[in-house]
């Protein structure tokens, strides 16, 4: 054993010794007023600027939200919207005109928003077959897709409730009589396109049943290119959600009027859901949501206030730390 | 043997050994009947008759499992725990379609958790197996054939084998003694392991076999022993031996029990009668009661509460779910959520059968909300406890170097219970004292000799703390040490240059001194053993104090070296010639010691032919027996004795008288007559005769023997008293001894009111003479009741004046006091007293008192003892502590923690106990907090998912939460956290009250932590859902789906619970940092790795982190904001508490932090904050003394 070896050995032993004797070097923080005040102030000074920056980002986003589910039902049908929407013989087209209030820089994202739609219902979430989406109808174990699994003893590709209830309203945008080009590529996550939806899997026997749910798919386009479906199949977390429809890759100026021609196919009337069309720019942070910024500012400023209050309390009452009158065993009368 | 064989003494003739032949007559008639059917064919274990009886072998098994039973039995044990059973049920259900998550993800954690526990069980049992193997493979000499003895393993012994056991070996089975190395076939047996008594017991073989004391004698030996069946009674044995066609009765006198040890005898021969599990010791050993700590019991209740919450949540969810499901369909037509296809649904979601669907949903909800119950709780606690026990075992401050004995936590179940002890019940001998007596002082002819310092005086001096005293003592010790030739002689601690080295001859009363030590050298029943090589003499005595006297006499120059049946020989210093001369004293009569006489005498004739009666005894009986002319030094002697008694010493008065020939003759006649009488009152007769002659004595002086307290006992008791722990002493000793020790360890002091309960009243004594049992019982009960009531009245009357009381009760009275109708009153009285001493109590009574305290007060009791007589008490108490100092292992084997010295109790309780209590209770609270935080976000999410039991998180996120992302920091806390360091724990003993009062694990604290969990979950869920509502999640305009929402929220939960941990611990070692930050880092790492697994496995978590979460600033911002916002309320709460309402440990943290620890006055101020003034211990004693002086 060389000298260094021995030393190392001894070192290890001391560390182990300290461990067994529970005397490992440790820091023992005590919540002294100084620390408390520092921490609160620090939180405040971090959160207020962060909140302001976040708020700015959110405010920089221009967003147009237009609810259209009621307006797009012609007056006579408004009593029974469900039968209107289920009646294929009635044309469903509808026009909206949106006024751009502020300059919107491209890309402008187009979303449809659904409310009161439980995409997160367990029956719904489970009703898909990832393997089938990737491998096609060769993959048979699709019992999770029930009841949208087979039709006429033929497997349905893509199976399951989610695909079956695909959103199928369509939108076209016209500005000053010129159609705005809507880019509907790259609206889904890349990993989905590449790894979850097969490039050689084509829709088969889809929406051929007696009960037609939502949109149909072009059987000649592989699933990996059916981005509407891919977006739709990433189920939402909450019953009110937006999904990306496409991008307008031209700037919109303030006071522009955009006319939207849409096909109001999708039935949200049955369960009282709302449909909205959203046009939004995006910031580095994403879309428009003031909550995070406001909450940060709020938490930050309350931290600062707490720090001040705490400091005042601390200075005002110089209670000796040794006062035992409120120790639990002195509070109770001790009888035995 | 190197030292040569010792002389063989016909010892049986010195002690009147009664073999009890007469008294067993009636029992022997039962032999052969049921219950007495055993037949042992000695020396022919192979014969046909022995074969058909098929007695069990000598293999002893103490393991819980065997290879075959391990799996089913330990699984059964595991699933007996209600939480584990629940997880088993959910695990099974997760294979059905009810499960909201995949079965594998639910089963894996369960397997990990159960597997870890089972491995632990297995390892523990394997260790026990190793122990078994060691014991079973010990070797003993067994007779093979033709008089040859060969070594064989214990496990191979069979009934009927002849074995030869040699000195200091354990008996391998229960044997019938045939012969020994002594002519009269006696042998000495140490039964320490059985009953904890250290004195040797004498056993003697039948006379007919006593000649078989050599190997070749067994060539043709044949005997048939018929005896009782195996039973647990250690003190009875009924059998007959058929030897050479004669029947001889066998009694316990011939039975050598397994686990006792052969002492002072070179070898013995014996026949194996009971083997293995038939032996009395093993029949006696009951399965140790499995103890659970109070905290664990409470934890069970918390788990039930959690079940209740889970059921409520499931129930509420099911109602909402049922209603929503039913509304989807109307008259068979789709009404609402068509996208769920309510028209063609399986039962779980079928609107047509909505109530059934709701019930199924309830089950699903139970599966989903199983995350409320921490699956890893049990196993984490077990891991933590094992590590805590390792700390206890490894603690260098509880390691007894002299005996190479560390502390040993034998069960890890009770670590935290050590922090809640309210009452300690302690044995005395071997626990408080070392069971060694030291001759330390004496008063001869009215002069006090002896400069030794007792442990008590030392403790008092230390407390006074005046450096001057220390200096003085040191100097003194120094001088003494240098002059002392034999600094360490066991049993002798007498230091006085006036006496030692023959200087006594120059003292003014040299003749009295001579008589004094001569008396010590003659008046005893000890046996000398001369080592023939060195010529040194050592002594075997009945009691250690007797040995101390003989040794003292030897050291002063009166060396007792030979005893025959009729004489005692001394080497003594002739003061005239100054030479050592051998003098012989003819021993005429021995008037033995007993508890009623409280004295012993011998009558001897010296070489000059003078008859002397030498007497030593307790002062209470001796002073009244002095002659008128023999009271010269009475005043001084009394005064010295009082001093000695207050210093905790045992005192005896020595006196003598000269007898005339006539007197002696008359006495001898009467005495012999009395001894030979066979009437029932033989004892009384003897006493009366002895009483006549032990009169008109001449006082010589008094001795003081220190029943040596173990090192540091008074200090330790003082600390425990300051910590508010009550100490009861339960001892088998006499009342006087017990009181002495009480003084010695400051449980009693001058000025304390003593309430003594005993049955030594004259009426009862007179009743006892009549022998009417009923009357005695009745009178005794009445008397005890009266004394208890009186005592209670006294205590209540004077307690207002902060008078301290001590209760002293003896065994006989205790028997009545523990009866059902009286025990409540007794307990009440005992609780009112500052110290309680129960003397003369039997092992059973010790256990009963323990049970009374435990169930009567509902507080945690701790019993500490070293002997087998304490086993009952140790098992009965909430915690049993065995002292492993001396050889006896019985107490240690049945204890929960073994320590080598009583003083380690201080550290064990105040440091380890406090820490463990704090750690475990914080740990459990935290466990529930973290699981509520996690589980409740699931529930809140349900409310937004139509209560369909869709988990917010990915399956594997769910199942690994408890195992990977939140468990390690808790374990680290449970192992390492320290509120204050060991030094401060000991400096502020009152800190211990946090455990006794259960401040850290009261319902208030538990519920607060749960509340913390609920609001954390609420903040996390709502802030996350608000922040990620429906706007674009990233720059590329993508919105947040379930997987992003779940991932973000999960990240927030992981951060929040781990940071919460870092806020709530007060001791950060590197390990804590690794555990906390490592858990968080591991979560990110896990996301990456898991995200790269194929989508079929990772499902909706596929590449979520890499692709969506990590590049998005809103993910990080949301995490930061939500986590901080979640923690601020708790931080504020603990800051305010720490600053304005610190708990006791908080105050100590302040002291440490602000460097007040050197400010003595300040520290004292904090320390003095007591529940009530400490009434026992040396501090209290000092305080009492100083107020008294004022």
Interface residues (C-beta under 8 A of the other chain):
Chain A: X20 X21 X22 X24 X25 X26 X27 X28 X29 X30 X31 X32 X33 X36 X39 X43 X47 X50 X54 X61 X63 X107 X109 X111 X113 X117 X118 X119 X120 X121 X122 X123 X124 X125 X130 X131 X134 X146 X147 X148 X161 X164 X165 X187 X189 X190 X191 X195 X196 X211 X213 X214 X234 X235 X236 X237 X238 X239 X240 X241 X242 X243 X244 X247 X267 X270 X271 X272 X280 X282 X283 X284 X285 X286 X287 X288 X289 X291 X292 X295 X296 X299 X302 X303 X306 X310 X313 X314 X317 X319 X321 X322 X324 X326 X327 X328 X329 X330 X334 X336
Chain B: X100 X334 X335 X336 X337 X338 X339 X340 X341 X343 X344 X345 X346 X348 X349 X390 X391 X394 X395 X396 X831 X857 X915 X944 X945 X946 X948 X949 X950 X952 X976 X978 X982 X993 X997 X999 X1023 X1025 X1026 X1027 X1028 X1029 X1030 X1031 X1032 X1033 X1034 X1035 X1036 X1037 X1038 X1039 X1040 X1041 X1042 X1043 X1044 X1045 X1046 X1066 X1067 X1068 X1069 X1070 X1071 X1072 X1094 X1095 X1096 X1099 X1100 X1102 X1103 X1107 X1108 X1112 X1113 X1114 X1117 X1118 X1120 X1121 X1124 X1125 X1128 X1131 X1132 X1134 X1135 X1136 X1138 X1139 X1140 X1141 X1142 X1143 X1144 X1146 X1147 X1149 X1150 X1151 X1152 X1153 X1154 X1162 X1165 X1166 X1169 X1171 X1172
